[in-house]
Amino acid sequence: MEWLIDRYRVRVDKDSDIVNDPNAWGLEHGDPRYIVDLVARIVRVSVETVEIVEQLPGLGL
């Protein structure tokens, strides 16, 4: 989640004042829920990954 939040925040380039707004992509493509749905998918994959890892056998060390 930390990576996602870092990558998908609004940023302004100091030299050019160009605004990088990831939310704009969703609006431009008719999908205003893009970021919300992306977060939901990331959370689901993370939870499922934890469940799979917990089911793995130990290394027997």
C-alpha positions as CSV (number, residue, x, y, z in Angstrom):
1,M,0.0,0.0,0.0
2,E,2.8,2.4,0.8
3,W,4.2,2.0,-2.7
4,L,0.8,2.6,-4.3
5,I,0.2,5.7,-2.2
6,D,3.6,7.0,-3.1
7,R,3.1,6.4,-6.8
8,Y,-0.5,7.7,-7.1
9,R,-0.3,11.0,-5.3
10,V,-0.6,14.3,-7.0
11,R,2.8,15.8,-7.7
12,V,4.0,19.1,-9.2
13,D,7.3,19.3,-11.0
14,K,9.3,22.1,-9.3
15,D,11.1,23.2,-12.5
16,S,8.2,23.2,-15.0
17,D,5.1,23.4,-12.6
18,I,3.6,20.5,-14.6
19,V,1.0,18.7,-12.4
20,N,1.1,14.9,-12.4
21,D,-2.4,13.8,-11.2
22,P,-3.1,10.1,-11.5
23,N,-6.8,10.8,-10.8
24,A,-6.9,12.6,-14.1
25,W,-6.3,9.4,-16.1
26,G,-9.4,7.8,-14.6
27,L,-11.5,10.9,-15.4
28,E,-10.1,11.1,-19.0
29,H,-11.0,7.5,-19.6
30,G,-14.5,7.6,-18.1
31,D,-13.5,5.7,-15.0
32,P,-13.6,8.1,-12.0
33,R,-13.3,5.1,-9.6
34,Y,-10.0,4.0,-11.1
35,I,-7.9,4.7,-8.0
36,V,-10.5,3.3,-5.6
37,D,-10.8,0.1,-7.6
38,L,-7.0,-0.2,-7.9
39,V,-6.7,0.0,-4.1
40,A,-9.4,-2.6,-3.6
41,R,-7.6,-5.0,-6.0
42,I,-4.2,-4.4,-4.3
43,V,-5.7,-5.1,-0.9
44,R,-7.4,-8.3,-2.2
45,V,-4.2,-9.6,-3.7
46,S,-2.3,-8.8,-0.5
47,V,-4.8,-10.6,1.7
48,E,-4.8,-13.6,-0.6
49,T,-1.0,-13.7,-0.7
50,V,-0.8,-13.7,3.1
51,E,-3.3,-16.6,3.2
52,I,-1.3,-18.6,0.7
53,V,2.0,-17.9,2.5
54,E,0.5,-19.0,5.8
55,Q,-0.5,-22.3,4.3
56,L,3.1,-23.1,3.0
57,P,5.0,-25.8,4.9
58,G,7.8,-24.7,7.1
59,L,11.4,-25.0,6.0
60,G,12.3,-27.4,8.9
61,L,15.4,-25.5,9.9
